[in-house]
């Protein structure tokens, strides 16, 4: 059973939620979910990847974008992995 201090803090959090601007409600939900879901917390607190893109990676992305069509059909992928 939560103690009185925790209950008081929860009541304050409920009051604060009512004053969050509509434009920030989504961000607030994401932030609160991070306390419940460790995966969400990890994603929100992960450091930004500052490693530069290599020429090899850039060339691979450009080659993929030049491929015709909207992608590889599922059936073709399955056949290639069955080999």
mmCIF file of the N, C-alpha and C atoms, coordinates in Angstrom:
data_MODEL
# 
_entry.id   MODEL 
# 
loop_
_atom_site.group_PDB 
_atom_site.id 
_atom_site.type_symbol 
_atom_site.label_atom_id 
_atom_site.label_alt_id 
_atom_site.label_comp_id 
_atom_site.label_asym_id 
_atom_site.label_entity_id 
_atom_site.label_seq_id 
_atom_site.pdbx_PDB_ins_code 
_atom_site.Cartn_x 
_atom_site.Cartn_y 
_atom_site.Cartn_z 
_atom_site.occupancy 
_atom_site.B_iso_or_equiv 
_atom_site.pdbx_formal_charge 
_atom_site.auth_seq_id 
_atom_site.auth_comp_id 
_atom_site.auth_asym_id 
_atom_site.auth_atom_id 
_atom_site.pdbx_PDB_model_num 
ATOM 1   N N  . UNK A 1 1  ? 0.844  -1.183  0.000   1.00 0.00 ? 1  UNK A N  1 
ATOM 2   C CA . UNK A 1 1  ? 0.000  0.000   0.000   1.00 0.00 ? 1  UNK A CA 1 
ATOM 3   C C  . UNK A 1 1  ? 0.893  1.252   0.000   1.00 0.00 ? 1  UNK A C  1 
ATOM 4   N N  . UNK A 1 2  ? 0.621  2.187   -0.912  1.00 0.00 ? 2  UNK A N  1 
ATOM 5   C CA . UNK A 1 2  ? 1.452  3.393   -0.985  1.00 0.00 ? 2  UNK A CA 1 
ATOM 6   C C  . UNK A 1 2  ? 1.343  4.212   0.304   1.00 0.00 ? 2  UNK A C  1 
ATOM 7   N N  . UNK A 1 3  ? 2.436  4.859   0.671   1.00 0.00 ? 3  UNK A N  1 
ATOM 8   C CA . UNK A 1 3  ? 2.390  5.683   1.873   1.00 0.00 ? 3  UNK A CA 1 
ATOM 9   C C  . UNK A 1 3  ? 1.748  7.035   1.581   1.00 0.00 ? 3  UNK A C  1 
ATOM 10  N N  . UNK A 1 4  ? 1.543  7.810   2.619   1.00 0.00 ? 4  UNK A N  1 
ATOM 11  C CA . UNK A 1 4  ? 0.855  9.102   2.469   1.00 0.00 ? 4  UNK A CA 1 
ATOM 12  C C  . UNK A 1 4  ? 1.631  10.058  1.580   1.00 0.00 ? 4  UNK A C  1 
ATOM 13  N N  . UNK A 1 5  ? 2.940  10.055  1.710   1.00 0.00 ? 5  UNK A N  1 
ATOM 14  C CA . UNK A 1 5  ? 3.745  10.954  0.879   1.00 0.00 ? 5  UNK A CA 1 
ATOM 15  C C  . UNK A 1 5  ? 3.584  10.611  -0.601  1.00 0.00 ? 5  UNK A C  1 
ATOM 16  N N  . UNK A 1 6  ? 3.613  9.317   -0.924  1.00 0.00 ? 6  UNK A N  1 
ATOM 17  C CA . UNK A 1 6  ? 3.437  8.904   -2.319  1.00 0.00 ? 6  UNK A CA 1 
ATOM 18  C C  . UNK A 1 6  ? 2.054  9.288   -2.820  1.00 0.00 ? 6  UNK A C  1 
ATOM 19  N N  . UNK A 1 7  ? 1.029  9.122   -1.977  1.00 0.00 ? 7  UNK A N  1 
ATOM 20  C CA . UNK A 1 7  ? -0.334 9.503   -2.379  1.00 0.00 ? 7  UNK A CA 1 
ATOM 21  C C  . UNK A 1 7  ? -0.437 11.003  -2.620  1.00 0.00 ? 7  UNK A C  1 
ATOM 22  N N  . UNK A 1 8  ? 0.202  11.794  -1.788  1.00 0.00 ? 8  UNK A N  1 
ATOM 23  C CA . UNK A 1 8  ? 0.171  13.249  -1.966  1.00 0.00 ? 8  UNK A CA 1 
ATOM 24  C C  . UNK A 1 8  ? 0.851  13.640  -3.272  1.00 0.00 ? 8  UNK A C  1 
ATOM 25  N N  . UNK A 1 9  ? 1.953  12.974  -3.568  1.00 0.00 ? 9  UNK A N  1 
ATOM 26  C CA . UNK A 1 9  ? 2.665  13.270  -4.816  1.00 0.00 ? 9  UNK A CA 1 
ATOM 27  C C  . UNK A 1 9  ? 1.825  12.871  -6.013  1.00 0.00 ? 9  UNK A C  1 
ATOM 28  N N  . UNK A 1 10 ? 1.162  11.728  -5.934  1.00 0.00 ? 10 UNK A N  1 
ATOM 29  C CA . UNK A 1 10 ? 0.284  11.303  -7.037  1.00 0.00 ? 10 UNK A CA 1 
ATOM 30  C C  . UNK A 1 10 ? -0.842 12.309  -7.260  1.00 0.00 ? 10 UNK A C  1 
ATOM 31  N N  . UNK A 1 11 ? -1.416 12.815  -6.183  1.00 0.00 ? 11 UNK A N  1 
ATOM 32  C CA . UNK A 1 11 ? -2.482 13.819  -6.306  1.00 0.00 ? 11 UNK A CA 1 
ATOM 33  C C  . UNK A 1 11 ? -1.949 15.085  -6.979  1.00 0.00 ? 11 UNK A C  1 
ATOM 34  N N  . UNK A 1 12 ? -0.744 15.485  -6.595  1.00 0.00 ? 12 UNK A N  1 
ATOM 35  C CA . UNK A 1 12 ? -0.143 16.648  -7.226  1.00 0.00 ? 12 UNK A CA 1 
ATOM 36  C C  . UNK A 1 12 ? 0.093  16.403  -8.718  1.00 0.00 ? 12 UNK A C  1 
ATOM 37  N N  . UNK A 1 13 ? 0.565  15.196  -9.060  1.00 0.00 ? 13 UNK A N  1 
ATOM 38  C CA . UNK A 1 13 ? 0.785  14.860  -10.471 1.00 0.00 ? 13 UNK A CA 1 
ATOM 39  C C  . UNK A 1 13 ? -0.522 14.947  -11.254 1.00 0.00 ? 13 UNK A C  1 
ATOM 40  N N  . UNK A 1 14 ? -1.624 14.453  -10.674 1.00 0.00 ? 14 UNK A N  1 
ATOM 41  C CA . UNK A 1 14 ? -2.921 14.541  -11.347 1.00 0.00 ? 14 UNK A CA 1 
ATOM 42  C C  . UNK A 1 14 ? -3.301 16.007  -11.585 1.00 0.00 ? 14 UNK A C  1 
ATOM 43  N N  . UNK A 1 15 ? -3.068 16.865  -10.600 1.00 0.00 ? 15 UNK A N  1 
ATOM 44  C CA . UNK A 1 15 ? -3.374 18.296  -10.775 1.00 0.00 ? 15 UNK A CA 1 
ATOM 45  C C  . UNK A 1 15 ? -2.504 18.906  -11.867 1.00 0.00 ? 15 UNK A C  1 
ATOM 46  N N  . UNK A 1 16 ? -1.234 18.547  -11.877 1.00 0.00 ? 16 UNK A N  1 
ATOM 47  C CA . UNK A 1 16 ? -0.328 19.084  -12.897 1.00 0.00 ? 16 UNK A CA 1 
ATOM 48  C C  . UNK A 1 16 ? -0.738 18.649  -14.296 1.00 0.00 ? 16 UNK A C  1 
ATOM 49  N N  . UNK A 1 17 ? -1.182 17.407  -14.422 1.00 0.00 ? 17 UNK A N  1 
ATOM 50  C CA . UNK A 1 17 ? -1.598 16.902  -15.735 1.00 0.00 ? 17 UNK A CA 1 
ATOM 51  C C  . UNK A 1 17 ? -2.704 17.755  -16.342 1.00 0.00 ? 17 UNK A C  1 
ATOM 52  N N  . UNK A 1 18 ? -3.581 18.259  -15.505 1.00 0.00 ? 18 UNK A N  1 
ATOM 53  C CA . UNK A 1 18 ? -4.688 19.074  -16.005 1.00 0.00 ? 18 UNK A CA 1 
ATOM 54  C C  . UNK A 1 18 ? -4.216 20.411  -16.566 1.00 0.00 ? 18 UNK A C  1 
ATOM 55  N N  . UNK A 1 19 ? -3.009 20.805  -16.269 1.00 0.00 ? 19 UNK A N  1 
ATOM 56  C CA . UNK A 1 19 ? -2.509 22.108  -16.719 1.00 0.00 ? 19 UNK A CA 1 
ATOM 57  C C  . UNK A 1 19 ? -1.491 22.008  -17.850 1.00 0.00 ? 19 UNK A C  1 
ATOM 58  N N  . UNK A 1 20 ? -1.224 20.805  -18.320 1.00 0.00 ? 20 UNK A N  1 
ATOM 59  C CA . UNK A 1 20 ? -0.298 20.648  -19.444 1.00 0.00 ? 20 UNK A CA 1 
ATOM 60  C C  . UNK A 1 20 ? -0.976 21.173  -20.705 1.00 0.00 ? 20 UNK A C  1 
ATOM 61  N N  . UNK A 1 21 ? -0.307 22.050  -21.453 1.00 0.00 ? 21 UNK A N  1 
ATOM 62  C CA . UNK A 1 21 ? -0.899 22.560  -22.698 1.00 0.00 ? 21 UNK A CA 1 
ATOM 63  C C  . UNK A 1 21 ? -1.159 21.412  -23.679 1.00 0.00 ? 21 UNK A C  1 
ATOM 64  N N  . UNK A 1 22 ? -2.211 21.542  -24.467 1.00 0.00 ? 22 UNK A N  1 
ATOM 65  C CA . UNK A 1 22 ? -2.556 20.505  -25.448 1.00 0.00 ? 22 UNK A CA 1 
ATOM 66  C C  . UNK A 1 22 ? -1.375 20.161  -26.348 1.00 0.00 ? 22 UNK A C  1 
ATOM 67  N N  . UNK A 1 23 ? -0.575 21.160  -26.668 1.00 0.00 ? 23 UNK A N  1 
ATOM 68  C CA . UNK A 1 23 ? 0.554  20.924  -27.561 1.00 0.00 ? 23 UNK A CA 1 
ATOM 69  C C  . UNK A 1 23 ? 1.639  20.057  -26.919 1.00 0.00 ? 23 UNK A C  1 
ATOM 70  N N  . UNK A 1 24 ? 1.604  19.870  -25.595 1.00 0.00 ? 24 UNK A N  1 
ATOM 71  C CA . UNK A 1 24 ? 2.625  19.098  -24.895 1.00 0.00 ? 24 UNK A CA 1 
ATOM 72  C C  . UNK A 1 24 ? 2.106  17.800  -24.293 1.00 0.00 ? 24 UNK A C  1 
ATOM 73  N N  . UNK A 1 25 ? 0.814  17.505  -24.484 1.00 0.00 ? 25 UNK A N  1 
ATOM 74  C CA . UNK A 1 25 ? 0.223  16.305  -23.883 1.00 0.00 ? 25 UNK A CA 1 
ATOM 75  C C  . UNK A 1 25 ? 0.911  15.036  -24.374 1.00 0.00 ? 25 UNK A C  1 
ATOM 76  N N  . UNK A 1 26 ? 1.185  14.952  -25.663 1.00 0.00 ? 26 UNK A N  1 
ATOM 77  C CA . UNK A 1 26 ? 1.830  13.761  -26.218 1.00 0.00 ? 26 UNK A CA 1 
ATOM 78  C C  . UNK A 1 26 ? 3.224  13.566  -25.623 1.00 0.00 ? 26 UNK A C  1 
ATOM 79  N N  . UNK A 1 27 ? 3.987  14.630  -25.517 1.00 0.00 ? 27 UNK A N  1 
ATOM 80  C CA . UNK A 1 27 ? 5.332  14.537  -24.926 1.00 0.00 ? 27 UNK A CA 1 
ATOM 81  C C  . UNK A 1 27 ? 5.243  14.127  -23.460 1.00 0.00 ? 27 UNK A C  1 
ATOM 82  N N  . UNK A 1 28 ? 4.247  14.663  -22.755 1.00 0.00 ? 28 UNK A N  1 
ATOM 83  C CA . UNK A 1 28 ? 4.064  14.291  -21.354 1.00 0.00 ? 28 UNK A CA 1 
ATOM 84  C C  . UNK A 1 28 ? 3.738  12.825  -21.189 1.00 0.00 ? 28 UNK A C  1 
ATOM 85  N N  . UNK A 1 29 ? 2.893  12.310  -22.066 1.00 0.00 ? 29 UNK A N  1 
ATOM 86  C CA . UNK A 1 29 ? 2.549  10.883  -22.014 1.00 0.00 ? 29 UNK A CA 1 
ATOM 87  C C  . UNK A 1 29 ? 3.785  10.032  -22.258 1.00 0.00 ? 29 UNK A C  1 
ATOM 88  N N  . UNK A 1 30 ? 4.583  10.408  -23.255 1.00 0.00 ? 30 UNK A N  1 
ATOM 89  C CA . UNK A 1 30 ? 5.797  9.659   -23.571 1.00 0.00 ? 30 UNK A CA 1 
ATOM 90  C C  . UNK A 1 30 ? 6.741  9.661   -22.364 1.00 0.00 ? 30 UNK A C  1 
ATOM 91  N N  . UNK A 1 31 ? 6.868  10.817  -21.726 1.00 0.00 ? 31 UNK A N  1 
ATOM 92  C CA . UNK A 1 31 ? 7.739  10.929  -20.566 1.00 0.00 ? 31 UNK A CA 1 
ATOM 93  C C  . UNK A 1 31 ? 7.252  10.040  -19.417 1.00 0.00 ? 31 UNK A C  1 
ATOM 94  N N  . UNK A 1 32 ? 5.958  10.091  -19.125 1.00 0.00 ? 32 UNK A N  1 
ATOM 95  C CA . UNK A 1 32 ? 5.427  9.278   -18.027 1.00 0.00 ? 32 UNK A CA 1 
ATOM 96  C C  . UNK A 1 32 ? 5.516  7.787   -18.330 1.00 0.00 ? 32 UNK A C  1 
ATOM 97  N N  . UNK A 1 33 ? 5.280  7.414   -19.571 1.00 0.00 ? 33 UNK A N  1 
ATOM 98  C CA . UNK A 1 33 ? 5.398  6.000   -19.942 1.00 0.00 ? 33 UNK A CA 1 
ATOM 99  C C  . UNK A 1 33 ? 6.818  5.485   -19.742 1.00 0.00 ? 33 UNK A C  1 
ATOM 100 N N  . UNK A 1 34 ? 7.789  6.379   -19.862 1.00 0.00 ? 34 UNK A N  1 
ATOM 101 C CA . UNK A 1 34 ? 9.178  5.948   -19.711 1.00 0.00 ? 34 UNK A CA 1 
ATOM 102 C C  . UNK A 1 34 ? 9.462  5.438   -18.301 1.00 0.00 ? 34 UNK A C  1 
ATOM 103 N N  . UNK A 1 35 ? 8.678  5.862   -17.331 1.00 0.00 ? 35 UNK A N  1 
ATOM 104 C CA . UNK A 1 35 ? 8.851  5.368   -15.963 1.00 0.00 ? 35 UNK A CA 1 
ATOM 105 C C  . UNK A 1 35 ? 8.311  3.958   -15.804 1.00 0.00 ? 35 UNK A C  1 
ATOM 106 N N  . UNK A 1 36 ? 7.353  3.594   -16.639 1.00 0.00 ? 36 UNK A N  1 
ATOM 107 C CA . UNK A 1 36 ? 6.701  2.292   -16.550 1.00 0.00 ? 36 UNK A CA 1 
ATOM 108 C C  . UNK A 1 36 ? 7.360  1.269   -17.460 1.00 0.00 ? 36 UNK A C  1 
ATOM 109 N N  . UNK A 1 37 ? 7.808  1.722   -18.628 1.00 0.00 ? 37 UNK A N  1 
ATOM 110 C CA . UNK A 1 37 ? 8.350  0.833   -19.648 1.00 0.00 ? 37 UNK A CA 1 
ATOM 111 C C  . UNK A 1 37 ? 9.847  1.075   -19.805 1.00 0.00 ? 37 UNK A C  1 
ATOM 112 N N  . UNK A 1 38 ? 10.684 0.131   -19.385 1.00 0.00 ? 38 UNK A N  1 
ATOM 113 C CA . UNK A 1 38 ? 12.128 0.344   -19.473 1.00 0.00 ? 38 UNK A CA 1 
ATOM 114 C C  . UNK A 1 38 ? 12.640 0.504   -20.903 1.00 0.00 ? 38 UNK A C  1 
ATOM 115 N N  . UNK A 1 39 ? 11.967 -0.088  -21.873 1.00 0.00 ? 39 UNK A N  1 
ATOM 116 C CA . UNK A 1 39 ? 12.396 0.056   -23.268 1.00 0.00 ? 39 UNK A CA 1 
ATOM 117 C C  . UNK A 1 39 ? 12.181 1.500   -23.726 1.00 0.00 ? 39 UNK A C  1 
ATOM 118 N N  . UNK A 1 40 ? 11.012 2.049   -23.422 1.00 0.00 ? 40 UNK A N  1 
ATOM 119 C CA . UNK A 1 40 ? 10.743 3.440   -23.770 1.00 0.00 ? 40 UNK A CA 1 
ATOM 120 C C  . UNK A 1 40 ? 11.753 4.361   -23.092 1.00 0.00 ? 40 UNK A C  1 
ATOM 121 N N  . UNK A 1 41 ? 12.044 4.092   -21.830 1.00 0.00 ? 41 UNK A N  1 
ATOM 122 C CA . UNK A 1 41 ? 13.029 4.903   -21.110 1.00 0.00 ? 41 UNK A CA 1 
ATOM 123 C C  . UNK A 1 41 ? 14.385 4.850   -21.802 1.00 0.00 ? 41 UNK A C  1 
ATOM 124 N N  . UNK A 1 42 ? 14.790 3.655   -22.212 1.00 0.00 ? 42 UNK A N  1 
ATOM 125 C CA . UNK A 1 42 ? 16.087 3.502   -22.896 1.00 0.00 ? 42 UNK A CA 1 
ATOM 126 C C  . UNK A 1 42 ? 16.119 4.288   -24.197 1.00 0.00 ? 42 UNK A C  1 
ATOM 127 N N  . UNK A 1 43 ? 15.031 4.243   -24.951 1.00 0.00 ? 43 UNK A N  1 
ATOM 128 C CA . UNK A 1 43 ? 14.985 4.972   -26.217 1.00 0.00 ? 43 UNK A CA 1 
ATOM 129 C C  . UNK A 1 43 ? 15.023 6.481   -26.000 1.00 0.00 ? 43 UNK A C  1 
ATOM 130 N N  . UNK A 1 44 ? 14.313 6.949   -24.974 1.00 0.00 ? 44 UNK A N  1 
ATOM 131 C CA . UNK A 1 44 ? 14.276 8.385   -24.717 1.00 0.00 ? 44 UNK A CA 1 
ATOM 132 C C  . UNK A 1 44 ? 15.595 8.933   -24.186 1.00 0.00 ? 44 UNK A C  1 
ATOM 133 N N  . UNK A 1 45 ? 16.353 8.085   -23.530 1.00 0.00 ? 45 UNK A N  1 
ATOM 134 C CA . UNK A 1 45 ? 17.592 8.555   -22.920 1.00 0.00 ? 45 UNK A CA 1 
ATOM 135 C C  . UNK A 1 45 ? 18.847 8.106   -23.663 1.00 0.00 ? 45 UNK A C  1 
ATOM 136 N N  . UNK A 1 46 ? 18.679 7.423   -24.778 1.00 0.00 ? 46 UNK A N  1 
ATOM 137 C CA . UNK A 1 46 ? 19.834 6.951   -25.550 1.00 0.00 ? 46 UNK A CA 1 
ATOM 138 C C  . UNK A 1 46 ? 20.592 8.151   -26.117 1.00 0.00 ? 46 UNK A C  1 
ATOM 139 N N  . UNK A 1 47 ? 21.907 8.076   -26.123 1.00 0.00 ? 47 UNK A N  1 
ATOM 140 C CA . UNK A 1 47 ? 22.685 9.184   -26.688 1.00 0.00 ? 47 UNK A CA 1 
ATOM 141 C C  . UNK A 1 47 ? 22.493 9.263   -28.204 1.00 0.00 ? 47 UNK A C  1 
ATOM 142 N N  . UNK A 1 48 ? 22.593 10.459  -28.725 1.00 0.00 ? 48 UNK A N  1 
ATOM 143 C CA . UNK A 1 48 ? 22.489 10.672  -30.159 1.00 0.00 ? 48 UNK A CA 1 
ATOM 144 C C  . UNK A 1 48 ? 23.706 10.059  -30.838 1.00 0.00 ? 48 UNK A C  1 
ATOM 145 N N  . UNK A 1 49 ? 23.472 9.366   -31.935 1.00 0.00 ? 49 UNK A N  1 
ATOM 146 C CA . UNK A 1 49 ? 24.572 8.743   -32.676 1.00 0.00 ? 49 UNK A CA 1 
ATOM 147 C C  . UNK A 1 49 ? 25.255 9.811   -33.519 1.00 0.00 ? 49 UNK A C  1 
ATOM 148 N N  . UNK A 1 50 ? 26.422 10.215  -33.092 1.00 0.00 ? 50 UNK A N  1 
ATOM 149 C CA . UNK A 1 50 ? 27.153 11.271  -33.794 1.00 0.00 ? 50 UNK A CA 1 
ATOM 150 C C  . UNK A 1 50 ? 28.189 10.718  -34.766 1.00 0.00 ? 50 UNK A C  1 
ATOM 151 N N  . UNK A 1 51 ? 28.220 9.397   -34.907 1.00 0.00 ? 51 UNK A N  1 
ATOM 152 C CA . UNK A 1 51 ? 29.189 8.795   -35.817 1.00 0.00 ? 51 UNK A CA 1 
ATOM 153 C C  . UNK A 1 51 ? 28.848 9.191   -37.247 1.00 0.00 ? 51 UNK A C  1 
ATOM 154 N N  . UNK A 1 52 ? 29.806 9.718   -37.995 1.00 0.00 ? 52 UNK A N  1 
ATOM 155 C CA . UNK A 1 52 ? 29.510 10.143  -39.364 1.00 0.00 ? 52 UNK A CA 1 
ATOM 156 C C  . UNK A 1 52 ? 29.202 8.950   -40.271 1.00 0.00 ? 52 UNK A C  1 
ATOM 157 N N  . UNK A 1 53 ? 28.381 9.222   -41.264 1.00 0.00 ? 53 UNK A N  1 
ATOM 158 C CA . UNK A 1 53 ? 28.039 8.202   -42.251 1.00 0.00 ? 53 UNK A CA 1 
ATOM 159 C C  . UNK A 1 53 ? 29.240 8.025   -43.174 1.00 0.00 ? 53 UNK A C  1 
ATOM 160 N N  . UNK A 1 54 ? 29.634 6.776   -43.398 1.00 0.00 ? 54 UNK A N  1 
ATOM 161 C CA . UNK A 1 54 ? 30.786 6.510   -44.266 1.00 0.00 ? 54 UNK A CA 1 
ATOM 162 C C  . UNK A 1 54 ? 30.358 6.568   -45.726 1.00 0.00 ? 54 UNK A C  1 
ATOM 163 N N  . UNK A 1 55 ? 31.322 6.689   -46.594 1.00 0.00 ? 55 UNK A N  1 
ATOM 164 C CA . UNK A 1 55 ? 31.032 6.687   -48.034 1.00 0.00 ? 55 UNK A CA 1 
ATOM 165 C C  . UNK A 1 55 ? 30.401 5.364   -48.445 1.00 0.00 ? 55 UNK A C  1 
ATOM 166 N N  . UNK A 1 56 ? 30.856 4.269   -47.848 1.00 0.00 ? 56 UNK A N  1 
ATOM 167 C CA . UNK A 1 56 ? 30.289 2.941   -48.158 1.00 0.00 ? 56 UNK A CA 1 
ATOM 168 C C  . UNK A 1 56 ? 28.814 2.898   -47.780 1.00 0.00 ? 56 UNK A C  1 
ATOM 169 N N  . UNK A 1 57 ? 28.469 3.426   -46.612 1.00 0.00 ? 57 UNK A N  1 
ATOM 170 C CA . UNK A 1 57 ? 27.062 3.449   -46.188 1.00 0.00 ? 57 UNK A CA 1 
ATOM 171 C C  . UNK A 1 57 ? 26.235 4.352   -47.092 1.00 0.00 ? 57 UNK A C  1 
ATOM 172 N N  . UNK A 1 58 ? 26.782 5.505   -47.420 1.00 0.00 ? 58 UNK A N  1 
ATOM 173 C CA . UNK A 1 58 ? 26.069 6.442   -48.296 1.00 0.00 ? 58 UNK A CA 1 
ATOM 174 C C  . UNK A 1 58 ? 25.810 5.801   -49.666 1.00 0.00 ? 58 UNK A C  1 
ATOM 175 N N  . UNK A 1 59 ? 26.814 5.100   -50.207 1.00 0.00 ? 59 UNK A N  1 
ATOM 176 C CA . UNK A 1 59 ? 26.667 4.437   -51.506 1.00 0.00 ? 59 UNK A CA 1 
ATOM 177 C C  . UNK A 1 59 ? 25.620 3.332   -51.432 1.00 0.00 ? 59 UNK A C  1 
ATOM 178 N N  . UNK A 1 60 ? 25.583 2.593   -50.317 1.00 0.00 ? 60 UNK A N  1 
ATOM 179 C CA . UNK A 1 60 ? 24.597 1.518   -50.164 1.00 0.00 ? 60 UNK A CA 1 
ATOM 180 C C  . UNK A 1 60 ? 23.174 2.082   -50.125 1.00 0.00 ? 60 UNK A C  1 
ATOM 181 N N  . UNK A 1 61 ? 22.998 3.202   -49.447 1.00 0.00 ? 61 UNK A N  1 
ATOM 182 C CA . UNK A 1 61 ? 21.676 3.831   -49.384 1.00 0.00 ? 61 UNK A CA 1 
ATOM 183 C C  . UNK A 1 61 ? 21.265 4.324   -50.764 1.00 0.00 ? 61 UNK A C  1 
ATOM 184 N N  . UNK A 1 62 ? 22.172 4.958   -51.468 1.00 0.00 ? 62 UNK A N  1 
ATOM 185 C CA . UNK A 1 62 ? 21.862 5.450   -52.813 1.00 0.00 ? 62 UNK A CA 1 
ATOM 186 C C  . UNK A 1 62 ? 21.518 4.301   -53.754 1.00 0.00 ? 62 UNK A C  1 
ATOM 187 N N  . UNK A 1 63 ? 22.245 3.188   -53.666 1.00 0.00 ? 63 UNK A N  1 
ATOM 188 C CA . UNK A 1 63 ? 21.954 2.026   -54.516 1.00 0.00 ? 63 UNK A CA 1 
ATOM 189 C C  . UNK A 1 63 ? 20.570 1.459   -54.192 1.00 0.00 ? 63 UNK A C  1 
ATOM 190 N N  . UNK A 1 64 ? 20.229 1.399   -52.934 1.00 0.00 ? 64 UNK A N  1 
ATOM 191 C CA . UNK A 1 64 ? 18.912 0.880   -52.540 1.00 0.00 ? 64 UNK A CA 1 
ATOM 192 C C  . UNK A 1 64 ? 17.801 1.784   -53.054 1.00 0.00 ? 64 UNK A C  1 
ATOM 193 N N  . UNK A 1 65 ? 18.018 3.084   -53.027 1.00 0.00 ? 65 UNK A N  1 
ATOM 194 C CA . UNK A 1 65 ? 16.987 4.021   -53.503 1.00 0.00 ? 65 UNK A CA 1 
ATOM 195 C C  . UNK A 1 65 ? 16.808 3.953   -55.014 1.00 0.00 ? 65 UNK A C  1 
ATOM 196 N N  . UNK A 1 66 ? 17.832 3.529   -55.736 1.00 0.00 ? 66 UNK A N  1 
ATOM 197 C CA . UNK A 1 66 ? 17.743 3.424   -57.208 1.00 0.00 ? 66 UNK A CA 1 
ATOM 198 C C  . UNK A 1 66 ? 17.043 2.152   -57.655 1.00 0.00 ? 66 UNK A C  1 
ATOM 199 N N  . UNK A 1 67 ? 16.875 1.187   -56.755 1.00 0.00 ? 67 UNK A N  1 
ATOM 200 C CA . UNK A 1 67 ? 16.238 -0.070  -57.141 1.00 0.00 ? 67 UNK A CA 1 
ATOM 201 C C  . UNK A 1 67 ? 14.795 0.192   -57.555 1.00 0.00 ? 67 UNK A C  1 
ATOM 202 N N  . UNK A 1 68 ? 14.352 -0.493  -58.601 1.00 0.00 ? 68 UNK A N  1 
ATOM 203 C CA . UNK A 1 68 ? 12.987 -0.270  -59.075 1.00 0.00 ? 68 UNK A CA 1 
ATOM 204 C C  . UNK A 1 68 ? 11.945 -0.857  -58.122 1.00 0.00 ? 68 UNK A C  1 
ATOM 205 N N  . UNK A 1 69 ? 10.742 -0.335  -58.234 1.00 0.00 ? 69 UNK A N  1 
ATOM 206 C CA . UNK A 1 69 ? 9.621  -0.888  -57.477 1.00 0.00 ? 69 UNK A CA 1 
ATOM 207 C C  . UNK A 1 69 ? 9.566  -0.371  -56.055 1.00 0.00 ? 69 UNK A C  1 
ATOM 208 N N  . UNK A 1 70 ? 8.574  -0.869  -55.338 1.00 0.00 ? 70 UNK A N  1 
ATOM 209 C CA . UNK A 1 70 ? 8.359  -0.403  -53.969 1.00 0.00 ? 70 UNK A CA 1 
ATOM 210 C C  . UNK A 1 70 ? 9.025  -1.311  -52.954 1.00 0.00 ? 70 UNK A C  1 
ATOM 211 N N  . UNK A 1 71 ? 9.765  -2.295  -53.413 1.00 0.00 ? 71 UNK A N  1 
ATOM 212 C CA . UNK A 1 71 ? 10.438 -3.193  -52.483 1.00 0.00 ? 71 UNK A CA 1 
ATOM 213 C C  . UNK A 1 71 ? 10.480 -4.607  -53.021 1.00 0.00 ? 71 UNK A C  1 
ATOM 214 N N  . UNK A 1 72 ? 11.002 -5.510  -52.240 1.00 0.00 ? 72 UNK A N  1 
ATOM 215 C CA . UNK A 1 72 ? 11.105 -6.906  -52.631 1.00 0.00 ? 72 UNK A CA 1 
ATOM 216 C C  . UNK A 1 72 ? 9.867  -7.651  -52.145 1.00 0.00 ? 72 UNK A C  1 
ATOM 217 N N  . UNK A 1 73 ? 9.185  -8.377  -53.036 1.00 0.00 ? 73 UNK A N  1 
ATOM 218 C CA . UNK A 1 73 ? 8.009  -9.139  -52.614 1.00 0.00 ? 73 UNK A CA 1 
ATOM 219 C C  . UNK A 1 73 ? 8.380  -10.166 -51.541 1.00 0.00 ? 73 UNK A C  1 
ATOM 220 N N  . UNK A 1 74 ? 7.478  -10.376 -50.620 1.00 0.00 ? 74 UNK A N  1 
ATOM 221 C CA . UNK A 1 74 ? 7.699  -11.307 -49.515 1.00 0.00 ? 74 UNK A CA 1 
ATOM 222 C C  . UNK A 1 74 ? 8.073  -12.699 -50.024 1.00 0.00 ? 74 UNK A C  1 
ATOM 223 N N  . UNK A 1 75 ? 7.403  -13.141 -51.064 1.00 0.00 ? 75 UNK A N  1 
ATOM 224 C CA . UNK A 1 75 ? 7.659  -14.471 -51.601 1.00 0.00 ? 75 UNK A CA 1 
ATOM 225 C C  . UNK A 1 75 ? 9.107  -14.616 -52.066 1.00 0.00 ? 75 UNK A C  1 
ATOM 226 N N  . UNK A 1 76 ? 9.639  -13.559 -52.671 1.00 0.00 ? 76 UNK A N  1 
ATOM 227 C CA . UNK A 1 76 ? 11.022 -13.596 -53.146 1.00 0.00 ? 76 UNK A CA 1 
ATOM 228 C C  . UNK A 1 76 ? 12.001 -13.674 -51.972 1.00 0.00 ? 76 UNK A C  1 
ATOM 229 N N  . UNK A 1 77 ? 11.730 -12.948 -50.925 1.00 0.00 ? 77 UNK A N  1 
ATOM 230 C CA . UNK A 1 77 ? 12.591 -12.990 -49.742 1.00 0.00 ? 77 UNK A CA 1 
ATOM 231 C C  . UNK A 1 77 ? 12.591 -14.382 -49.141 1.00 0.00 ? 77 UNK A C  1 
ATOM 232 N N  . UNK A 1 78 ? 11.412 -14.984 -49.031 1.00 0.00 ? 78 UNK A N  1 
ATOM 233 C CA . UNK A 1 78 ? 11.308 -16.334 -48.466 1.00 0.00 ? 78 UNK A CA 1 
ATOM 234 C C  . UNK A 1 78 ? 12.098 -17.325 -49.310 1.00 0.00 ? 78 UNK A C  1 
ATOM 235 N N  . UNK A 1 79 ? 11.983 -17.231 -50.655 1.00 0.00 ? 79 UNK A N  1 
ATOM 236 C CA . UNK A 1 79 ? 12.719 -18.128 -51.530 1.00 0.00 ? 79 UNK A CA 1 
ATOM 237 C C  . UNK A 1 79 ? 14.211 -17.967 -51.358 1.00 0.00 ? 79 UNK A C  1 
ATOM 238 N N  . UNK A 1 80 ? 14.680 -16.733 -51.218 1.00 0.00 ? 80 UNK A N  1 
ATOM 239 C CA . UNK A 1 80 ? 16.127 -16.505 -51.065 1.00 0.00 ? 80 UNK A CA 1 
ATOM 240 C C  . UNK A 1 80 ? 16.644 -17.076 -49.750 1.00 0.00 ? 80 UNK A C  1 
ATOM 241 N N  . UNK A 1 81 ? 15.838 -17.031 -48.698 1.00 0.00 ? 81 UNK A N  1 
ATOM 242 C CA . UNK A 1 81 ? 16.281 -17.563 -47.415 1.00 0.00 ? 81 UNK A CA 1 
ATOM 243 C C  . UNK A 1 81 ? 16.139 -19.059 -47.313 1.00 0.00 ? 81 UNK A C  1 
ATOM 244 N N  . UNK A 1 82 ? 15.379 -19.673 -48.212 1.00 0.00 ? 82 UNK A N  1 
ATOM 245 C CA . UNK A 1 82 ? 15.218 -21.134 -48.201 1.00 0.00 ? 82 UNK A CA 1 
ATOM 246 C C  . UNK A 1 82 ? 16.401 -21.828 -48.833 1.00 0.00 ? 82 UNK A C  1 
ATOM 247 N N  . UNK A 1 83 ? 17.228 -21.108 -49.529 1.00 0.00 ? 83 UNK A N  1 
ATOM 248 C CA . UNK A 1 83 ? 18.366 -21.721 -50.228 1.00 0.00 ? 83 UNK A CA 1 
ATOM 249 C C  . UNK A 1 83 ? 19.322 -22.367 -49.287 1.00 0.00 ? 83 UNK A C  1 
# 
